[in-house]
Amino acid sequence: MIETTGKGSLDAPLDRTAIEEICARALSALDLRGKRVLVLIPDHTRHAPIGVFFRALYRILGGSVQCLDYLVATGTHRAMEPERLYRHIGITAEEHRSIFRNVSLLAHEHDNPAALRNIGTIPASEIRALTGGLFDQDLPVSINRAVLEYDHVLIVSPVVPHEAMGFAGGNKYFFPGVGGLDIIETFHWLAAVITNPAVNGVKDTATRRVIDRAAMFLQVPRTCFAFAVDGHDRLACLFAGSPEDAWSRAADFSEKLHVRYLGSPARRVLGITPDIYEELWVGGKAMYKLEPVVADGGELIVYGPQIREISFVHGDAIRRIGYHVRDYFLGQWERFRNEPKLILAHSTNVRGVGTFEGGIERPRIGVTLATAIPEDICRRVNLGYRDPGSIDLEKWRRNPEPGDLVVENAGQDLYRLAN
């Protein structure tokens, strides 16, 4: 294990030279000559300059390692199309065939048992201790078997507030990034039971403890490059070291960079989602990051004409179950206990906190979609609808009504009330 190295500044983003220097310094402490090296990277739904790291790591390691391959940590997202993946890592198909012909680009298959391998089981007694008694069952841990076929794993890890982890990054790139469904479902539902407002932007969470424990089953050495992004591709910090320590130091920066405080709640919030959110499965981050500052009885509008599907992978299940508050599920657990916990977690995170008493569901706030998802589908899944063409963005931006809040790039920064 190498000593964590790196630097950061909230005032002066790191340039490419600084990024490469930190990478080179960390890698010089590792004996990787002639080794098989695998790099875990996020998919295109995360803000990160992956192309900068791709070329930097190749310049540093490409001529000395046996292989330098990449595995996209998609979790349960669909695999990236080749052209989109090339844009994501900043190369062309021709460059892959020529300059980078020895680099393999791998896709994760969370639902393919043949692509996974069980590496251990966290016993119920440990799960009970790690979750403060909320969960109490054995947890099998499986991972993409490719991870186990390399001599060293590098993680390229953006760190931002996260609804299920507290802060994304670090060992999250193993679980759920390249993990099997059991552990993915367990910790997402665990976070949903605790609730998004209580988890998002918190470093020490039950879910983080579970995935760090799961990572202890891994025998392959691993090094994490953890960073907080100021904007889409400017790094406010970069730390290289163990997944636990590098992530922790980047999370401290993220807390200062990505958490914003309001003096009073907003009656209505317009969250303008970035173009990289093309499905509500990801676009729900606008809700996760803005829910805490919407007043009781207020409304959050998720604005994204580019969002055309509920989920490319899980759409059928979500349309069947709909969006509901946590207590709607817990109060009817016999009805929902056999449903996919990943779907239940997404459902309650998008719908937000609320109550379910006497058979009546009362969400704390209203959630309205101003997307390309048709009105009949929105209503069917228990969400509001608004034609995105009816929203005058410039008017909202220039002259919002009293009690309104407009948030650009919604889903990146976490909003909280100052009190």
C-alpha positions in Angstrom: 0.0 0.0 0.0 1.4 3.4 -1.0 1.3 6.5 1.2 -1.5 8.9 -0.1 -0.1 11.7 -2.2 -1.8 14.6 -4.0 -3.0 18.1 -3.5 -6.0 20.4 -3.9 -7.3 23.9 -3.8 -10.7 25.5 -3.8 -9.3 28.5 -5.6 -7.0 27.1 -8.3 -8.0 24.0 -10.2 -5.3 21.5 -11.1 -4.1 21.6 -14.7 -3.1 18.6 -16.8 0.5 18.8 -15.8 -0.3 18.7 -12.1 -2.7 15.7 -12.7 0.0 13.8 -14.5 2.7 14.6 -11.9 0.5 13.3 -9.1 -0.3 10.1 -11.1 3.4 9.6 -11.9 4.5 10.1 -8.3 2.0 7.6 -7.0 2.7 5.0 -9.7 6.5 5.3 -9.2 6.0 3.9 -5.8 4.4 0.7 -7.2 6.2 -2.2 -8.9 4.0 -2.5 -12.0 6.7 -3.3 -14.7 5.5 -6.4 -16.6 2.3 -6.5 -14.6 -1.3 -6.8 -15.8 -3.1 -3.6 -14.8 -6.9 -3.0 -14.8 -8.4 0.5 -14.5 -11.9 1.1 -13.3 -13.6 4.2 -14.6 -17.1 5.7 -14.3 -19.5 5.8 -17.2 -20.6 8.9 -19.0 -23.2 9.8 -16.4 -20.5 11.1 -14.1 -18.7 14.5 -14.4 -15.1 13.6 -14.8 -12.2 14.3 -17.3 -11.6 10.6 -18.0 -9.8 11.4 -21.2 -7.1 13.2 -19.2 -6.5 10.2 -17.0 -6.6 7.8 -19.9 -3.8 9.5 -21.8 -1.8 10.2 -18.6 -1.9 6.6 -17.4 -0.9 5.4 -20.9 2.1 7.8 -21.1 3.2 6.6 -17.6 2.5 2.9 -17.8 1.8 2.0 -21.4 5.4 1.1 -22.3 6.2 -0.9 -19.2 3.2 -3.0 -18.2 2.1 -6.2 -19.8 -1.4 -4.8 -20.3 -3.4 -1.7 -19.3 -7.0 -2.5 -19.7 -10.2 -0.6 -18.7 -13.4 -1.8 -17.2 -16.4 0.7 -17.1 -18.0 0.6 -13.6 -21.6 0.8 -14.8 -23.2 -0.9 -11.9 -26.7 -1.7 -13.2 -26.6 1.0 -15.9 -26.6 -0.2 -19.5 -23.2 -0.7 -21.3 -21.9 2.2 -23.2 -22.0 2.1 -27.0 -18.5 2.0 -28.6 -18.6 5.5 -30.1 -19.8 7.0 -26.8 -17.1 5.2 -24.9 -14.5 6.5 -27.3 -15.7 10.1 -26.7 -15.8 9.4 -22.9 -12.1 8.3 -22.8 -11.0 10.9 -25.4 -9.8 8.8 -28.2 -11.1 7.8 -31.7 -11.8 4.3 -33.0 -8.7 4.7 -35.2 -6.5 5.6 -32.3 -7.7 2.5 -30.5 -6.8 0.3 -33.5 -3.4 1.9 -33.8 -1.9 3.8 -30.8 -3.9 2.1 -28.1 -4.3 -1.3 -29.8 -3.1 -3.2 -26.8 -5.7 -1.6 -24.5 -8.9 -3.7 -24.0 -12.1 -1.8 -23.1 -14.4 -4.0 -21.0 -18.0 -3.8 -20.1 -19.6 -4.9 -16.7 -22.5 -7.3 -16.8 -24.2 -7.2 -13.4 -26.9 -9.6 -14.4 -24.7 -12.3 -16.1 -23.7 -15.0 -13.5 -20.9 -16.2 -15.8 -19.2 -12.8 -15.6 -19.3 -12.7 -11.8 -17.4 -14.6 -9.1 -18.3 -14.9 -5.4 -15.4 -13.8 -3.2 -17.0 -14.2 0.2 -20.0 -13.6 2.5 -20.4 -11.0 5.2 -22.1 -12.8 8.0 -25.4 -11.5 9.5 -23.7 -10.7 12.8 -21.3 -8.3 11.0 -24.1 -6.8 8.9 -26.1 -6.2 12.0 -23.1 -4.3 13.6 -22.3 -2.4 10.4 -25.9 -1.2 9.9 -26.7 -0.4 13.5 -29.2 -3.3 13.6 -31.2 -2.2 10.6 -30.3 -5.3 8.5 -29.6 -8.7 9.8 -28.8 -11.3 7.1 -25.8 -12.9 5.5 -24.6 -10.9 2.5 -22.9 -12.8 -0.4 -20.3 -10.6 -2.2 -19.7 -11.2 -5.9 -17.7 -9.1 -8.3 -16.8 -9.0 -12.0 -14.4 -11.9 -12.4 -12.1 -9.8 -14.6 -11.0 -7.8 -11.5 -9.4 -11.0 -10.1 -7.4 -11.7 -13.3 -5.1 -8.7 -12.9 -2.0 -8.0 -10.8 -3.1 -4.5 -9.8 -6.3 -2.4 -10.0 -6.4 1.4 -10.4 -9.6 3.3 -9.7 -10.3 6.7 -11.4 -12.8 8.0 -9.0 -14.8 11.3 -9.0 -16.1 12.1 -5.5 -19.4 14.0 -5.0 -22.3 13.7 -2.5 -24.3 10.6 -3.2 -27.8 9.4 -2.1 -26.8 5.8 -1.3 -23.1 6.2 -0.2 -23.0 9.6 1.4 -20.2 10.5 -1.0 -19.5 8.6 -4.2 -16.1 7.1 -5.1 -13.5 4.9 -3.6 -14.6 1.3 -3.1 -18.0 2.2 -4.6 -16.2 1.5 -7.9 -16.1 -2.2 -6.9 -19.6 -2.2 -5.3 -21.9 -1.4 -7.1 -19.5 -0.4 -9.9 -18.5 -3.9 -10.9 -20.4 -5.9 -8.3 -23.1 -8.5 -8.4 -26.8 -7.8 -7.7 -27.0 -9.1 -4.1 -24.7 -6.4 -2.7 -26.0 -3.7 -5.0 -29.6 -4.3 -4.0 -28.7 -4.6 -0.3 -26.9 -1.3 0.2 -29.2 0.7 -2.0 -32.2 -0.4 0.0 -30.3 0.1 3.2 -29.7 3.7 2.2 -33.3 4.2 1.2 -34.5 2.9 4.6 -32.2 5.4 6.3 -33.5 8.0 3.7 -31.7 10.2 1.2 -31.7 13.4 3.4 -30.0 11.5 6.2 -27.4 9.8 4.0 -26.5 12.3 1.2 -23.3 14.3 1.9 -22.4 12.3 5.0 -19.0 10.5 5.1 -19.6 7.9 7.7 -22.6 5.9 6.6 -23.8 2.3 7.1 -23.6 1.8 3.4 -20.0 3.0 3.2 -19.1 0.6 6.0 -20.7 -2.3 4.2 -18.9 -1.7 0.9 -15.5 -1.1 2.6 -16.0 -4.4 4.4 -16.9 -6.2 1.2 -13.7 -4.8 -0.4 -11.7 -6.6 2.2 -12.4 -9.8 0.4 -10.3 -8.6 -2.5 -6.8 -9.9 -2.6 -5.7 -7.9 -5.7 -3.7 -4.7 -4.8 -5.5 -1.5 -5.6 -4.8 2.2 -5.9 -7.3 4.9 -6.1 -7.1 8.3 -7.8 -9.9 10.2 -6.1 -10.8 13.8 -7.1 -13.5 16.4 -6.7 -14.6 18.1 -9.9 -15.2 21.9 -10.0 -17.4 22.1 -13.1 -17.4 19.3 -15.7 -13.7 18.7 -16.0 -11.7 20.9 -13.6 -10.2 19.1 -10.7 -10.2 20.9 -7.4 -8.1 18.1 -5.8 -6.6 14.8 -6.7 -5.4 12.2 -4.1 -3.7 8.9 -4.9 -3.6 6.1 -2.3 -5.7 3.4 -0.9 -9.4 3.5 -1.9 -10.3 4.3 1.7 -7.8 7.1 2.4 -7.8 8.8 -1.1 -11.6 8.8 -1.1 -11.7 10.3 2.4 -9.5 13.1 1.5 -11.3 13.9 -1.7 -14.6 13.7 0.2 -13.4 16.5 2.5 -12.9 18.7 -0.5 -16.2 17.6 -2.0 -18.0 18.6 1.1 -16.7 22.2 0.8 -17.1 22.3 -3.0 -20.4 20.5 -3.6 -22.6 21.3 -0.6 -24.5 24.6 -0.8 -26.6 26.1 2.0 -29.8 28.1 1.9 -31.1 30.3 4.7 -34.8 29.3 4.1 -36.6 26.6 2.1 -37.9 27.3 -1.4 -41.6 26.9 -2.3 -40.7 25.7 -5.8 -37.4 24.5 -7.2 -36.6 24.1 -10.9 -33.7 21.7 -11.3 -32.2 21.9 -14.7 -30.5 18.6 -15.4 -27.3 18.3 -17.5 -27.4 16.6 -20.9 -25.6 13.5 -19.6 -28.8 12.6 -17.8 -30.9 10.8 -20.4 -33.1 8.7 -18.1 -34.8 9.3 -14.8 -32.8 6.5 -13.3 -29.9 9.0 -13.4 -31.9 12.2 -13.6 -33.4 11.5 -10.2 -30.2 12.9 -8.8 -31.9 16.3 -9.2 -34.4 15.2 -6.6 -31.8 13.6 -4.4 -29.6 16.7 -4.2 -32.5 19.3 -3.9 -35.1 17.6 -1.8 -33.7 19.0 1.5 -34.4 22.6 0.5 -37.9 22.3 -0.8 -40.5 23.6 1.7 -43.2 21.3 3.1 -45.9 21.1 0.5 -43.6 22.6 -2.1 -42.7 21.4 -5.6 -39.6 20.2 -7.2 -39.6 20.3 -11.0 -37.0 18.0 -12.7 -36.4 19.8 -16.0 -34.7 17.8 -18.8 -36.1 17.6 -22.3 -33.3 15.1 -23.0 -34.6 12.6 -20.4 -36.7 10.3 -22.6 -37.0 7.1 -20.5 -37.7 6.2 -16.9 -34.8 3.7 -17.1 -33.2 2.0 -20.0 -32.6 -1.2 -18.0 -35.3 -1.2 -15.2 -38.2 0.7 -16.8 -40.7 -2.2 -16.8 -40.2 -2.9 -13.1 -40.5 0.8 -12.2 -43.6 1.3 -14.3 -45.2 -1.7 -12.5 -44.3 -0.5 -9.0 -44.4 3.3 -9.4 -42.8 6.0 -7.2 -43.7 6.0 -3.5 -42.4 7.1 -0.2 -40.4 4.7 2.0 -43.2 4.1 4.4 -45.6 3.0 1.6 -43.3 0.0 1.1 -42.5 -0.7 4.7 -46.1 -0.4 5.7 -47.1 -3.1 3.2 -43.9 -5.2 3.4 -45.6 -8.5 2.8 -46.8 -7.1 -0.6 -43.3 -5.8 -1.6 -40.8 -8.0 0.2 -40.1 -10.0 -2.9 -39.8 -7.0 -5.2 -36.2 -6.0 -6.4 -34.8 -3.9 -3.6 -32.9 -1.8 -6.1 -36.2 -0.7 -7.6 -37.8 0.1 -4.3 -34.7 2.2 -3.3 -34.8 4.2 -6.6 -38.6 4.6 -6.2 -38.5 6.1 -2.7 -35.5 8.3 -3.4 -37.2 9.9 -6.3 -40.5 10.3 -4.5 -38.9 11.6 -1.3 -39.8 11.3 2.3 -43.4 11.1 3.5 -45.9 9.1 5.5 -48.2 6.2 4.9 -51.0 6.0 7.4 -54.4 4.5 7.2 -53.8 3.4 3.7 -53.1 7.0 2.6 -49.7 8.1 1.2 -48.7 11.6 1.9 -45.4 12.7 0.3 -43.8 15.7 1.9 -43.3 17.5 -1.4 -44.6 17.2 -5.0 -42.2 15.9 -7.7 -43.0 17.0 -11.3 -41.2 15.8 -14.4 -40.7 18.3 -17.2 -39.0 15.8 -19.5 -39.7 13.9 -22.7 -41.4 11.2 -20.7 -45.1 11.3 -21.7 -47.8 12.7 -19.3 -49.7 9.4 -19.1 -46.6 7.5 -17.9 -45.7 10.2 -15.4 -49.2 10.0 -13.9 -49.2 6.2 -14.0 -46.0 6.1 -11.9 -47.3 8.6 -9.3 -45.3 11.7 -10.5 -46.5 15.0 -11.7 -46.1 16.2 -15.3 -45.3 19.5 -17.0 -44.6 20.1 -20.7 -40.9 21.2 -20.8 -41.9 23.5 -23.7 -44.1 25.5 -21.3 -41.2 26.5 -19.1 -39.5 29.7 -20.1 -36.0 29.1 -18.7 -34.7 32.6 -19.3 -37.7 34.0 -17.4 -37.1 31.7 -14.5 -33.4 32.6 -14.5 -33.8 36.4 -14.8 -36.9 37.0 -12.8 -37.9 34.1 -10.5 -41.0 34.5 -8.5 -40.7 34.9 -4.7 -40.0 31.6 -3.1 -38.6 30.1 -6.4 -35.1 28.6 -6.8 -33.4 27.8 -10.1 -30.6 25.3 -10.0 -28.3 24.7 -13.0 -26.6 21.4 -13.5 -29.0 19.9 -11.0 -27.8 16.6 -9.6 -24.2 17.6 -9.0 -24.3 19.9 -5.9 -26.2 19.0 -2.7 -28.4 21.7 -1.3 -29.2 21.9 2.4 -30.8 24.3 4.8 -28.3 26.3 6.9 -30.2 25.4 10.1 
